[in-house]
Amino acid sequence: EAAGRQRATELAAYFGVGKATMSRQLRSLEDLGLVAREPDPADGRAWLVHLTDDGLARFRSVRDARRGRYVRKLADWDRAEVAELARLLHQLNARAES
């Protein structure tokens, strides 16, 4: 959401998929009106991809629903257990992005 416009190659690297796979996925999302492409002013051969208003609304809806499920599933956990889970997930994410 906060990343703004990105090249497909950057998205492919972030998600750990090939360029062809990312291209197919973006084409499908574009057909659904969830993302849009525009020429990259820094490189006329490249395109920048961004969420449309509908795409952003769908993203937020899915994110909020997922958060709600986690809140319900963790409702009976001790606060220390939730804090430990959060710490471990943060550690996992940091390693995955390095």
FITI-98623 format. One record per residue (C-alpha): chain; residue in one letter; residue number from 0; x, y, z. Coordinates in pm, 1 decimal. Example, Ala and Ser with C-alpha at 12.3 -4.5 7.8 and 13.67 -1.06 7.14 Angstrom:
BEGIN
<torpa chaine="A" residu="A" num="0" px="1230.0" py="-450.0" pz="780.0"/>
<torpa chaine="A" residu="S" num="1" px="1367.0" py="-106.0" pz="714.0"/>
***
This chain:
BEGIN
<torpa chaine="A" residu="E" num="0" px="0.0" py="0.0" pz="0.0"/>
<torpa chaine="A" residu="A" num="1" px="266.0" py="252.0" pz="101.2"/>
<torpa chaine="A" residu="A" num="2" px="515.7" py="141.5" pz="-164.2"/>
<torpa chaine="A" residu="G" num="3" px="351.3" py="346.3" pz="-438.1"/>
<torpa chaine="A" residu="R" num="4" px="438.8" py="286.8" pz="-799.9"/>
<torpa chaine="A" residu="Q" num="5" px="676.6" py="-3.7" pz="-861.1"/>
<torpa chaine="A" residu="R" num="6" px="834.6" py="-175.9" pz="-1158.6"/>
<torpa chaine="A" residu="A" num="7" px="718.9" py="-530.0" pz="-1224.4"/>
<torpa chaine="A" residu="T" num="8" px="1077.4" py="-651.8" pz="-1181.4"/>
<torpa chaine="A" residu="E" num="9" px="1089.5" py="-501.8" pz="-831.2"/>
<torpa chaine="A" residu="L" num="10" px="760.2" py="-669.0" pz="-742.9"/>
<torpa chaine="A" residu="A" num="11" px="881.2" py="-1003.1" pz="-880.9"/>
<torpa chaine="A" residu="A" num="12" px="1197.1" py="-982.9" pz="-670.1"/>
<torpa chaine="A" residu="Y" num="13" px="1001.7" py="-885.8" pz="-358.8"/>
<torpa chaine="A" residu="F" num="14" px="758.1" py="-1177.3" pz="-394.6"/>
<torpa chaine="A" residu="G" num="15" px="1025.0" py="-1422.5" pz="-508.7"/>
<torpa chaine="A" residu="V" num="16" px="867.2" py="-1506.6" pz="-843.8"/>
<torpa chaine="A" residu="G" num="17" px="992.1" py="-1487.1" pz="-1200.5"/>
<torpa chaine="A" residu="K" num="18" px="932.0" py="-1190.8" pz="-1427.4"/>
<torpa chaine="A" residu="A" num="19" px="699.6" py="-1392.0" pz="-1653.8"/>
<torpa chaine="A" residu="T" num="20" px="487.3" py="-1503.1" pz="-1357.9"/>
<torpa chaine="A" residu="M" num="21" px="465.8" py="-1147.2" pz="-1227.2"/>
<torpa chaine="A" residu="S" num="22" px="373.5" py="-1019.7" pz="-1572.0"/>
<torpa chaine="A" residu="R" num="23" px="85.5" py="-1270.5" pz="-1599.6"/>
<torpa chaine="A" residu="Q" num="24" px="-40.4" py="-1187.9" pz="-1250.8"/>
<torpa chaine="A" residu="L" num="25" px="-26.2" py="-813.6" pz="-1313.6"/>
<torpa chaine="A" residu="R" num="26" px="-207.7" py="-854.9" pz="-1645.0"/>
<torpa chaine="A" residu="S" num="27" px="-487.4" py="-1042.0" pz="-1465.0"/>
<torpa chaine="A" residu="L" num="28" px="-506.8" py="-774.8" pz="-1193.5"/>
<torpa chaine="A" residu="E" num="29" px="-510.5" py="-504.9" pz="-1460.5"/>
<torpa chaine="A" residu="D" num="30" px="-795.7" py="-682.5" pz="-1642.8"/>
<torpa chaine="A" residu="L" num="31" px="-988.6" py="-679.1" pz="-1313.8"/>
<torpa chaine="A" residu="G" num="32" px="-923.0" py="-307.2" pz="-1272.2"/>
<torpa chaine="A" residu="L" num="33" px="-720.9" py="-356.8" pz="-953.5"/>
<torpa chaine="A" residu="V" num="34" px="-387.4" py="-224.9" pz="-1084.0"/>
<torpa chaine="A" residu="A" num="35" px="-287.1" py="19.8" pz="-1355.7"/>
<torpa chaine="A" residu="R" num="36" px="35.5" py="68.2" pz="-1548.2"/>
<torpa chaine="A" residu="E" num="37" px="203.9" py="384.2" pz="-1668.7"/>
<torpa chaine="A" residu="P" num="38" px="534.7" py="447.7" pz="-1845.2"/>
<torpa chaine="A" residu="D" num="39" px="834.1" py="495.6" pz="-1617.1"/>
<torpa chaine="A" residu="P" num="40" px="957.6" py="851.3" pz="-1678.6"/>
<torpa chaine="A" residu="A" num="41" px="1310.1" py="742.7" pz="-1580.5"/>
<torpa chaine="A" residu="D" num="42" px="1316.3" py="457.7" pz="-1835.6"/>
<torpa chaine="A" residu="G" num="43" px="1088.8" py="466.4" pz="-2138.4"/>
<torpa chaine="A" residu="R" num="44" px="1115.7" py="88.9" pz="-2178.5"/>
<torpa chaine="A" residu="A" num="45" px="977.5" py="14.4" pz="-1831.9"/>
<torpa chaine="A" residu="W" num="46" px="633.5" py="43.8" pz="-1677.3"/>
<torpa chaine="A" residu="L" num="47" px="530.9" py="141.6" pz="-1326.8"/>
<torpa chaine="A" residu="V" num="48" px="244.8" py="-46.3" pz="-1163.1"/>
<torpa chaine="A" residu="H" num="49" px="16.5" py="88.6" pz="-893.0"/>
<torpa chaine="A" residu="L" num="50" px="-308.4" py="-1.0" pz="-721.3"/>
<torpa chaine="A" residu="T" num="51" px="-620.9" py="162.6" pz="-856.0"/>
<torpa chaine="A" residu="D" num="52" px="-879.6" py="302.5" pz="-615.7"/>
<torpa chaine="A" residu="D" num="53" px="-1069.1" py="-27.8" pz="-647.8"/>
<torpa chaine="A" residu="G" num="54" px="-746.7" py="-221.9" pz="-592.0"/>
<torpa chaine="A" residu="L" num="55" px="-664.7" py="-22.4" pz="-280.7"/>
<torpa chaine="A" residu="A" num="56" px="-1017.9" py="-73.5" pz="-146.2"/>
<torpa chaine="A" residu="R" num="57" px="-994.1" py="-449.9" pz="-210.8"/>
<torpa chaine="A" residu="F" num="58" px="-649.1" py="-465.1" pz="-48.9"/>
<torpa chaine="A" residu="R" num="59" px="-773.5" py="-285.1" pz="261.3"/>
<torpa chaine="A" residu="S" num="60" px="-1082.7" py="-504.8" pz="283.7"/>
<torpa chaine="A" residu="V" num="61" px="-879.2" py="-826.1" pz="266.4"/>
<torpa chaine="A" residu="R" num="62" px="-619.6" py="-691.2" pz="511.5"/>
<torpa chaine="A" residu="D" num="63" px="-888.7" py="-589.4" pz="761.7"/>
<torpa chaine="A" residu="A" num="64" px="-1065.4" py="-926.1" pz="733.1"/>
<torpa chaine="A" residu="R" num="65" px="-734.5" py="-1107.3" pz="790.1"/>
<torpa chaine="A" residu="R" num="66" px="-659.4" py="-891.7" pz="1094.2"/>
<torpa chaine="A" residu="G" num="67" px="-1004.2" py="-970.5" pz="1232.3"/>
<torpa chaine="A" residu="R" num="68" px="-942.0" py="-1344.1" pz="1195.9"/>
<torpa chaine="A" residu="Y" num="69" px="-609.3" py="-1313.7" pz="1378.6"/>
<torpa chaine="A" residu="V" num="70" px="-767.3" py="-1110.3" pz="1658.3"/>
<torpa chaine="A" residu="R" num="71" px="-1035.8" py="-1377.0" pz="1705.1"/>
<torpa chaine="A" residu="K" num="72" px="-786.8" py="-1665.5" pz="1695.0"/>
<torpa chaine="A" residu="L" num="73" px="-552.4" py="-1498.3" pz="1944.9"/>
<torpa chaine="A" residu="A" num="74" px="-823.5" py="-1366.4" pz="2177.9"/>
<torpa chaine="A" residu="D" num="75" px="-761.1" py="-1631.6" pz="2443.2"/>
<torpa chaine="A" residu="W" num="76" px="-379.6" py="-1614.5" pz="2424.3"/>
<torpa chaine="A" residu="D" num="77" px="-182.2" py="-1458.8" pz="2706.4"/>
<torpa chaine="A" residu="R" num="78" px="-38.2" py="-1113.8" pz="2621.2"/>
<torpa chaine="A" residu="A" num="79" px="315.6" py="-1248.5" pz="2661.6"/>
<torpa chaine="A" residu="E" num="80" px="243.5" py="-1523.8" pz="2408.1"/>
<torpa chaine="A" residu="V" num="81" px="108.6" py="-1271.8" pz="2157.5"/>
<torpa chaine="A" residu="A" num="82" px="414.3" py="-1051.3" pz="2212.3"/>
<torpa chaine="A" residu="E" num="83" px="645.0" py="-1348.7" pz="2156.2"/>
<torpa chaine="A" residu="L" num="84" px="460.4" py="-1444.3" pz="1837.3"/>
<torpa chaine="A" residu="A" num="85" px="489.0" py="-1085.5" pz="1711.9"/>
<torpa chaine="A" residu="R" num="86" px="861.3" py="-1081.2" pz="1790.6"/>
<torpa chaine="A" residu="L" num="87" px="921.8" py="-1408.1" pz="1607.2"/>
<torpa chaine="A" residu="L" num="88" px="716.6" py="-1301.9" pz="1304.6"/>
<torpa chaine="A" residu="H" num="89" px="908.4" py="-975.2" pz="1288.4"/>
<torpa chaine="A" residu="Q" num="90" px="1234.0" py="-1172.4" pz="1298.0"/>
<torpa chaine="A" residu="L" num="91" px="1110.5" py="-1406.0" pz="1022.7"/>
<torpa chaine="A" residu="N" num="92" px="1005.5" py="-1113.9" pz="802.0"/>
<torpa chaine="A" residu="A" num="93" px="1336.6" py="-935.2" pz="854.1"/>
<torpa chaine="A" residu="R" num="94" px="1530.5" py="-1245.5" pz="749.7"/>
<torpa chaine="A" residu="A" num="95" px="1306.3" py="-1304.9" pz="449.2"/>
<torpa chaine="A" residu="E" num="96" px="1369.0" py="-950.7" pz="325.6"/>
<torpa chaine="A" residu="S" num="97" px="1747.2" py="-964.1" pz="367.2"/>
***
